[in-house]
Amino acid sequence: MGNSAAKIREKVSDPIWFTKNILKANLWSKQEEIMRSCWQNKRTAVRTCHGIGKSFLAGNAILAFLYGQIPSIVLSTAPTWRQVEKLVWKEVRASYRRAAIPLGGKLSPKRPELQIQQDEWYAAGLSTNDPDRFQGFHEANILVVVDEAAGIPEEIFEGIEGILTSENAHLLLLGNPTSVGGTFYNSFKEPGWSTYHISAFDTPNFTAFGITEEDMANNTWREKIAGRPLPNPKMITPEWVYDKYKRWKPGSVMYEARVLGNFPASGNDTLIPLNWIELAIERWEEMEECGVVELGVDVARFGEDNTVLAPKIGDKVLELEVYSKLDTMETTGYAIQAHKHYKSTNIKVDIIGIGAGVYDRLIEQSYPAVAVNVAESATETGSDKFANKRSELYWHLRERLDPDPRINPRPIALPPDEDMMLELASIKYKIDSRGKIVIEPKEEMKKRIGRSPDRGDAVMIAVAPEELICPPDTMPDIW
């Protein structure tokens, strides 16, 4: 009887056996390697492309550790509460309910919490808005799972370090490599970490057919699939990667992080880190629409460019309105329509090029148009720091996207728009010979990424505050 119990105990403590036979969850090879690493190594870090099943892996690792290490504490966190509750703990609940036998314990229907024995044996999801939440957790067996680790504030990692004091304490970091710097980035350079890198081309839907990046370039990936079903349709697919290969292009920040699972080659000249943009998009769903309504308008200058309208309510930029091949009167009409729909207090128009005609027509019809000339000098207070108005306004946008609450207590929210993400994450800057910040000109950026940053410019204009675009003596009464 004793030997049988010992064998059962041994199997249950094996995370792969437990996941497959008790949780009825199928892991692919890399997921199995990572799961074993969590048990065998103190620290494991995984940088991946988009859609490899990170949340699925995290949810099952939580349950396997919780029921395999008795007693134990398992903590999970992510940059936003939605990611904790709706992504990782969605997988926890699904595997708990799917289990081959009743697992026991009490799974909360409302909170990310699974209690087996109060205060001694449990799993819980924690938010990252307060570093003090990560204080006071001590147990012989403990696992901390961090999803989307590139977006976690450094003070949270400092709190986590205080948890990892016991002999059987383990840390798992998962995420897209969207930021150069910080604990997640450094984990791939410092000793003491077991690290993994997963590109789209390492995943089952690619390896099963021998699909490579060369197949994306030559559009031969369909021939290799030849109508056969994908091994895992829920994971990243060749069709998705082919679309991003064409739209984002190899070498772009988005393609490197989301498709290849690589950190940006250099972050020194990147204006806005990709993970800041992703966090702003995460905030978008939950942020209320309240406050002053403003409208930013970037008018297309050439045939292939787009005219983009960016409405903003308080700290939330709403869904962008994108139009192509409009003349001056049509653009004016759409701007008026949006102004009336949102009841905006102003219509901020980039007046370089044909935007001047749109602004003039709005003024003729007594609409609260505000001229934004990004080529002119920075404001008096910013003239020592910025080379021109465009640099000043984009730097302001950067500051409003900074997720550090100590620096920016009211970060803005951005709509889920992939083209906007690509444009904002691709903006570069430099310091000129006078020591001033210079944002890459629009024309140069268009040559480099193959498109005009119209969406990014519209957002930049929408977020621009009155004191940066209107001298006090020229502000319209509407301000």
C-alpha positions as CSV (number, residue, x, y, z in Angstrom):
1,M,0.0,0.0,0.0
2,G,2.8,2.3,0.9
3,N,4.6,1.7,-2.4
4,S,1.4,2.3,-4.4
5,A,0.9,5.6,-2.6
6,A,4.5,6.6,-3.2
7,K,4.1,5.8,-6.9
8,I,0.9,7.8,-7.1
9,R,2.6,10.7,-5.3
10,E,5.5,10.6,-7.7
11,K,3.2,10.7,-10.8
12,V,1.1,13.5,-9.4
13,S,4.2,15.6,-8.7
14,D,5.3,15.1,-12.4
15,P,3.8,18.2,-14.1
16,I,3.7,16.6,-17.6
17,W,1.9,13.5,-16.3
18,F,-0.5,15.6,-14.3
19,T,-1.3,18.0,-17.1
20,K,-1.9,15.2,-19.6
21,N,-3.7,12.6,-17.5
22,I,-5.5,14.7,-14.8
23,L,-6.0,18.1,-16.5
24,K,-6.6,16.5,-20.0
25,A,-4.5,19.2,-21.6
26,N,-2.3,18.6,-24.6
27,L,1.0,20.3,-24.5
28,W,3.3,20.6,-27.5
29,S,7.0,19.9,-27.2
30,K,8.2,23.4,-26.2
31,Q,5.5,23.8,-23.6
32,E,6.5,20.5,-22.0
33,E,10.2,21.7,-21.9
34,I,9.1,25.0,-20.3
35,M,6.8,23.2,-17.8
36,R,9.7,20.9,-16.7
37,S,12.0,23.9,-16.4
38,C,9.7,25.5,-13.9
39,W,10.1,22.5,-11.6
40,Q,13.8,21.9,-12.2
41,N,15.1,25.5,-12.2
42,K,14.7,28.5,-9.9
43,R,14.1,31.0,-12.7
44,T,12.7,30.4,-16.2
45,A,12.1,33.1,-18.9
46,V,10.4,32.5,-22.2
47,R,10.3,35.1,-25.0
48,T,7.8,34.1,-27.7
49,C,6.0,35.2,-30.8
50,H,2.3,35.9,-30.7
51,G,-0.2,33.1,-30.2
52,I,1.9,30.1,-28.9
53,G,-0.5,29.4,-26.0
54,K,1.3,31.3,-23.3
55,S,-1.8,31.8,-21.2
56,F,-2.8,28.1,-21.7
57,L,0.7,27.1,-20.5
58,A,0.6,29.4,-17.5
59,G,-2.9,28.3,-16.4
60,N,-1.9,24.6,-16.5
61,A,1.4,25.2,-14.8
62,I,-0.5,26.9,-11.9
63,L,-2.7,23.9,-11.4
64,A,0.1,21.3,-11.8
65,F,2.3,23.0,-9.2
66,L,-0.6,23.7,-6.8
67,Y,-1.7,20.0,-6.7
68,G,1.8,18.5,-7.2
69,Q,3.5,20.4,-4.4
70,I,1.8,19.9,-1.0
71,P,1.2,22.4,0.4
72,S,2.1,25.3,-1.9
73,I,1.3,28.8,-2.9
74,V,1.1,29.8,-6.6
75,L,0.8,33.5,-7.5
76,S,0.2,34.9,-11.0
77,T,0.3,38.4,-12.3
78,A,0.3,40.4,-15.6
79,P,0.5,44.1,-16.6
80,T,-3.3,44.6,-16.4
81,W,-6.1,43.0,-14.3
82,R,-7.9,41.9,-17.5
83,Q,-4.9,39.9,-18.5
84,V,-4.8,38.2,-15.1
85,E,-8.5,37.5,-14.8
86,K,-9.6,37.0,-18.4
87,L,-6.6,35.3,-19.9
88,V,-4.5,33.2,-17.5
89,W,-7.3,32.5,-15.0
90,K,-9.7,31.7,-17.8
91,E,-7.3,28.8,-18.6
92,V,-7.1,27.9,-14.9
93,R,-10.9,27.6,-14.7
94,A,-11.1,25.7,-18.0
95,S,-8.6,23.0,-17.0
96,Y,-9.9,22.8,-13.4
97,R,-13.4,22.0,-14.7
98,R,-12.1,19.7,-17.5
99,A,-10.1,17.5,-15.0
100,A,-10.5,13.8,-15.2
101,I,-11.2,13.6,-11.5
102,P,-12.5,16.2,-9.0
103,L,-9.5,18.3,-7.9
104,G,-10.9,19.5,-4.7
105,G,-10.5,23.0,-3.2
106,K,-12.7,25.9,-3.7
107,L,-12.5,27.8,-7.0
108,S,-13.9,31.3,-6.7
109,P,-16.4,32.1,-9.5
110,K,-15.7,35.9,-9.3
111,R,-12.0,36.2,-8.3
112,P,-8.8,34.6,-9.6
113,E,-8.5,32.5,-6.5
114,L,-8.4,28.7,-5.8
115,Q,-8.3,27.8,-2.1
116,I,-7.4,24.3,-0.9
117,Q,-6.3,25.2,2.7
118,Q,-6.8,28.8,3.7
119,D,-3.6,30.8,4.1
120,E,-1.3,27.8,3.5
121,W,-2.3,26.1,0.2
122,Y,-3.8,28.2,-2.5
123,A,-3.4,29.9,-5.9
124,A,-4.3,33.6,-6.5
125,G,-4.0,36.2,-9.2
126,L,-2.6,39.6,-8.2
127,S,-2.8,43.0,-9.9
128,T,0.3,45.1,-10.4
129,N,-1.1,48.5,-9.3
130,D,0.4,48.1,-5.8
131,P,3.8,46.6,-5.1
132,D,2.8,45.9,-1.5
133,R,0.5,43.2,-2.8
134,F,3.6,41.1,-3.3
135,Q,4.7,41.2,0.3
136,G,4.3,38.6,3.0
137,F,4.0,35.4,0.9
138,H,6.2,32.6,2.4
139,E,5.9,28.9,1.9
140,A,8.3,26.0,1.3
141,N,6.8,25.4,-2.1
142,I,6.0,28.5,-4.1
143,L,5.6,29.4,-7.8
144,V,5.2,32.9,-9.3
145,V,3.9,33.1,-12.9
146,V,4.3,36.4,-14.7
147,D,2.5,36.7,-18.1
148,E,3.5,39.4,-20.6
149,A,6.5,40.1,-18.4
150,A,7.9,42.9,-20.6
151,G,5.0,45.1,-19.3
152,I,5.5,44.5,-15.6
153,P,6.8,47.5,-13.6
154,E,10.2,47.0,-12.0
155,E,9.0,47.7,-8.5
156,I,6.7,44.6,-8.9
157,F,9.8,42.5,-9.7
158,E,11.4,43.9,-6.6
159,G,8.5,42.6,-4.6
160,I,8.6,39.2,-6.3
161,E,12.3,38.8,-5.3
162,G,11.2,38.9,-1.7
163,I,8.9,35.9,-2.3
164,L,11.6,33.7,-3.8
165,T,13.5,33.0,-0.6
166,S,12.5,29.3,0.1
167,E,14.5,26.4,-1.4
168,N,11.6,25.2,-3.6
169,A,10.6,28.7,-4.9
170,H,10.3,29.1,-8.7
171,L,9.6,32.0,-11.1
172,L,8.2,31.7,-14.6
173,L,8.3,34.8,-16.9
174,L,6.4,34.6,-20.2
175,G,6.0,37.3,-22.9
176,N,6.5,38.9,-26.2
177,P,9.9,40.7,-26.2
178,T,8.5,44.2,-26.7
179,S,10.9,46.2,-24.5
180,V,14.7,46.6,-24.4
181,G,15.5,46.9,-20.7
182,G,14.1,45.7,-17.4
183,T,14.0,42.3,-15.7
184,F,12.5,40.4,-18.5
185,Y,15.0,41.7,-21.1
186,N,17.9,41.2,-18.6
187,S,16.9,37.6,-17.8
188,F,18.2,36.5,-21.3
189,K,21.6,38.1,-20.6
190,E,22.2,37.3,-16.9
191,P,23.4,34.0,-15.4
192,G,21.0,31.9,-13.3
193,W,18.1,31.8,-15.8
194,S,16.8,28.9,-17.9
195,T,15.7,30.7,-21.1
196,Y,13.6,29.8,-24.1
197,H,13.0,31.5,-27.4
198,I,10.0,30.5,-29.6
199,S,9.6,32.0,-33.1
200,A,6.4,31.4,-35.2
201,F,8.5,29.1,-37.3
202,D,9.2,26.9,-34.2
203,T,5.5,26.2,-33.6
204,P,3.4,23.1,-34.6
205,N,1.5,24.8,-37.5
206,F,4.8,25.5,-39.1
207,T,7.1,22.6,-38.2
208,A,4.4,20.0,-39.2
209,F,4.8,21.2,-42.8
210,G,8.4,22.5,-42.8
211,I,7.2,26.1,-43.4
212,T,10.1,28.7,-43.2
213,E,10.4,32.4,-43.5
214,E,11.6,31.9,-47.0
215,D,8.2,30.4,-47.8
216,M,6.6,33.7,-46.6
217,A,8.9,35.6,-48.9
218,N,8.1,33.4,-51.9
219,N,4.5,32.7,-51.0
220,T,5.1,29.0,-51.2
221,W,3.6,28.2,-47.7
222,R,0.2,27.2,-49.1
223,E,1.7,24.6,-51.4
224,K,3.3,22.9,-48.3
225,I,0.0,22.7,-46.5
226,A,-1.8,21.5,-49.6
227,G,-5.2,21.6,-48.0
228,R,-4.3,19.5,-44.9
229,P,-5.6,20.6,-41.5
230,L,-3.4,22.5,-39.1
231,P,-2.3,20.6,-36.0
232,N,-3.5,23.4,-33.7
233,P,-5.8,26.0,-35.4
234,K,-5.9,28.1,-32.1
235,M,-2.2,28.8,-32.3
236,I,-0.4,31.2,-34.7
237,T,-1.0,30.2,-38.3
238,P,1.0,30.5,-41.5
239,E,-1.8,32.7,-43.0
240,W,-1.5,35.2,-40.1
241,V,2.3,35.3,-40.4
242,Y,2.1,35.8,-44.2
243,D,-0.2,38.8,-43.7
244,K,2.2,40.3,-41.2
245,Y,5.2,39.6,-43.4
246,K,3.6,41.8,-46.1
247,R,2.1,44.5,-43.8
248,W,4.8,44.8,-41.1
249,K,7.8,43.6,-43.1
250,P,10.9,41.8,-41.7
251,G,13.1,44.1,-39.6
252,S,10.2,46.1,-38.1
253,V,9.7,46.2,-34.4
254,M,6.3,44.6,-34.7
255,Y,7.5,41.8,-37.0
256,E,10.5,41.0,-34.8
257,A,8.6,40.8,-31.6
258,R,5.2,39.3,-32.7
259,V,6.5,36.9,-35.4
260,L,10.1,36.1,-34.6
261,G,10.0,36.5,-30.8
262,N,13.1,38.8,-30.9
263,F,13.8,41.8,-28.8
264,P,14.3,45.0,-30.9
265,A,17.9,45.2,-32.2
266,S,18.3,48.5,-30.4
267,G,16.0,50.6,-28.3
268,N,18.3,53.7,-28.0
269,D,16.6,55.6,-30.9
270,T,13.1,54.3,-30.5
271,L,10.7,57.0,-29.3
272,I,7.9,54.8,-27.9
273,P,8.6,51.2,-26.7
274,L,6.2,48.7,-28.2
275,N,5.1,47.5,-24.7
276,W,4.0,51.0,-23.8
277,I,1.7,51.0,-26.8
278,E,0.4,47.5,-26.0
279,L,-0.4,48.6,-22.4
280,A,-2.3,51.7,-23.7
281,I,-4.4,49.4,-25.9
282,E,-5.0,47.1,-22.9
283,R,-6.4,50.1,-21.0
284,W,-8.7,51.0,-23.8
285,E,-11.5,48.4,-23.1
286,E,-11.8,49.3,-19.5
287,M,-11.3,53.1,-19.5
288,E,-14.4,55.2,-19.3
289,E,-15.2,57.9,-21.8
290,C,-15.4,61.1,-19.8
291,G,-13.9,64.5,-20.1
292,V,-13.2,67.1,-22.8
293,V,-13.7,65.9,-26.4
294,E,-11.1,66.8,-29.0
295,L,-10.6,65.9,-32.6
296,G,-7.2,65.4,-34.3
297,V,-7.1,65.5,-38.1
298,D,-4.1,64.4,-40.2
299,V,-4.9,65.3,-43.8
300,A,-3.4,63.1,-46.6
301,R,-0.8,64.9,-48.7
302,F,-0.3,62.4,-51.5
303,G,-2.4,59.9,-53.3
304,E,-1.3,56.8,-51.3
305,D,-1.5,58.5,-47.9
306,N,-4.6,58.4,-45.7
307,T,-6.6,61.1,-44.1
308,V,-7.1,60.1,-40.4
309,L,-9.5,61.5,-37.8
310,A,-8.7,60.7,-34.2
311,P,-11.4,61.6,-31.6
312,K,-10.3,61.8,-28.0
313,I,-12.5,61.9,-24.9
314,G,-10.5,62.7,-21.8
315,D,-7.6,60.3,-21.7
316,K,-9.1,57.9,-24.2
317,V,-8.4,58.0,-28.0
318,L,-11.4,56.5,-29.7
319,E,-11.4,54.3,-32.9
320,L,-9.7,56.1,-35.7
321,E,-11.5,57.1,-38.9
322,V,-9.4,56.4,-41.9
323,Y,-10.2,57.7,-45.5
324,S,-8.3,57.6,-48.7
325,K,-8.3,59.7,-51.9
326,L,-10.4,62.6,-50.5
327,D,-10.4,66.1,-51.9
328,T,-10.4,69.2,-49.6
329,M,-14.1,69.5,-49.5
330,E,-14.7,65.8,-48.7
331,T,-12.2,65.9,-45.9
332,T,-13.8,69.0,-44.5
333,G,-17.2,67.3,-44.6
334,Y,-15.9,64.2,-42.7
335,A,-14.3,66.5,-40.1
336,I,-17.5,68.4,-39.6
337,Q,-19.5,65.1,-39.4
338,A,-17.1,63.8,-36.7
339,H,-17.2,67.1,-34.8
340,K,-21.0,67.0,-34.6
341,H,-21.1,63.3,-33.8
342,Y,-18.7,63.6,-30.9
343,K,-19.6,67.2,-29.9
344,S,-15.9,68.0,-29.8
345,T,-14.7,71.3,-28.4
346,N,-12.2,71.7,-31.3
347,I,-11.0,70.3,-34.6
348,K,-7.2,70.3,-34.6
349,V,-5.9,70.2,-38.2
350,D,-2.4,69.6,-39.5
351,I,-2.2,72.5,-41.9
352,I,0.9,71.5,-43.8
353,G,0.1,70.7,-47.4
354,I,-3.6,70.5,-48.4
355,G,-4.6,70.5,-44.7
356,A,-4.4,74.3,-44.9
357,G,-7.4,74.3,-47.2
358,V,-9.4,72.1,-44.8
359,Y,-8.6,74.4,-41.9
360,D,-9.5,77.5,-43.9
361,R,-12.8,76.0,-45.0
362,L,-13.7,75.0,-41.4
363,I,-12.9,78.6,-40.2
364,E,-15.1,80.0,-43.0
365,Q,-18.0,78.0,-41.7
366,S,-17.3,79.1,-38.1
367,Y,-16.2,75.7,-36.8
368,P,-13.7,75.6,-33.9
369,A,-10.7,74.7,-36.0
370,V,-7.2,74.9,-34.6
371,A,-4.2,75.1,-36.9
372,V,-1.3,72.7,-36.1
373,N,1.9,73.4,-37.9
374,V,4.4,70.7,-37.0
375,A,7.1,72.4,-39.0
376,E,7.2,75.5,-36.9
377,S,9.4,76.1,-33.9
378,A,8.7,74.5,-30.6
379,T,7.0,76.6,-27.9
380,E,9.1,79.1,-25.9
381,T,9.4,76.7,-23.0
382,G,10.4,73.8,-25.3
383,S,12.7,75.7,-27.7
384,D,15.8,74.6,-25.8
385,K,14.9,71.0,-25.9
386,F,13.1,70.3,-29.2
387,A,14.1,71.1,-32.8
388,N,10.6,71.8,-34.0
389,K,6.9,71.5,-33.1
390,R,6.6,67.9,-34.5
391,S,9.4,66.8,-32.1
392,E,7.7,68.6,-29.2
393,L,4.3,67.1,-29.8
394,Y,5.5,63.5,-30.3
395,W,7.6,63.8,-27.2
396,H,4.5,64.9,-25.3
397,L,2.7,61.8,-26.7
398,R,5.5,59.6,-25.5
399,E,5.2,61.1,-22.0
400,R,1.4,60.5,-22.0
401,L,2.1,56.8,-22.8
402,D,4.7,56.2,-20.2
403,P,3.1,53.5,-17.9
404,D,5.2,54.4,-14.8
405,P,2.6,56.0,-12.4
406,R,5.4,57.9,-10.6
407,I,6.1,59.8,-13.8
408,N,2.7,59.8,-15.5
409,P,-0.3,59.3,-13.2
410,R,-2.8,59.5,-16.0
411,P,-1.6,57.4,-19.0
412,I,-3.8,57.6,-22.1
413,A,-5.6,54.7,-23.8
414,L,-5.2,53.9,-27.5
415,P,-7.6,51.9,-29.7
416,P,-6.7,48.4,-30.9
417,D,-5.3,49.3,-34.3
418,E,-2.4,47.3,-35.7
419,D,-1.4,49.9,-38.3
420,M,-1.3,52.6,-35.6
421,M,0.8,50.3,-33.4
422,L,3.3,49.7,-36.2
423,E,3.6,53.4,-36.9
424,L,4.0,54.5,-33.3
425,A,6.5,51.7,-32.5
426,S,8.6,52.6,-35.6
427,I,9.2,56.3,-34.8
428,K,12.8,57.1,-34.2
429,Y,14.5,60.2,-32.8
430,K,18.0,61.6,-32.4
431,I,19.8,64.4,-30.7
432,D,21.1,67.0,-33.1
433,S,24.3,69.0,-33.0
434,R,22.6,71.7,-30.9
435,G,21.6,69.1,-28.3
436,K,17.9,69.2,-29.3
437,I,15.5,66.2,-29.8
438,V,14.6,65.6,-33.5
439,I,11.8,63.2,-34.4
440,E,12.3,61.5,-37.7
441,P,10.6,63.5,-40.5
442,K,7.5,62.0,-42.0
443,E,9.0,61.6,-45.4
444,E,12.0,59.7,-44.1
445,M,9.9,57.4,-42.0
446,K,7.7,56.6,-45.0
447,K,10.7,55.5,-47.0
448,R,11.9,53.3,-44.1
449,I,8.7,51.5,-43.2
450,G,7.0,51.7,-46.6
451,R,4.0,53.8,-45.4
452,S,3.2,57.3,-44.1
453,P,2.6,57.4,-40.3
454,D,-0.8,59.0,-40.8
455,R,-2.5,57.2,-37.9
456,G,0.4,58.0,-35.6
457,D,0.3,61.7,-36.6
458,A,-3.5,61.9,-36.0
459,V,-3.1,60.5,-32.5
460,M,-0.2,62.8,-31.8
461,I,-2.4,65.8,-32.8
462,A,-5.4,64.6,-30.8
463,V,-3.3,64.2,-27.7
464,A,-1.5,67.6,-28.1
465,P,-2.5,70.0,-25.3
466,E,-3.6,73.6,-26.0
467,E,-0.5,75.2,-24.6
468,L,1.7,73.4,-27.1
469,I,-0.3,74.2,-30.3
470,C,-1.9,77.6,-29.6
471,P,0.0,80.6,-28.2
472,P,-2.2,82.2,-25.4
473,D,-3.1,85.2,-27.5
474,T,-4.4,83.1,-30.4
475,M,-6.5,80.5,-28.6
476,P,-10.1,80.4,-29.8
477,D,-12.8,81.2,-27.2
478,I,-13.7,77.5,-27.2
479,W,-10.7,76.6,-25.1
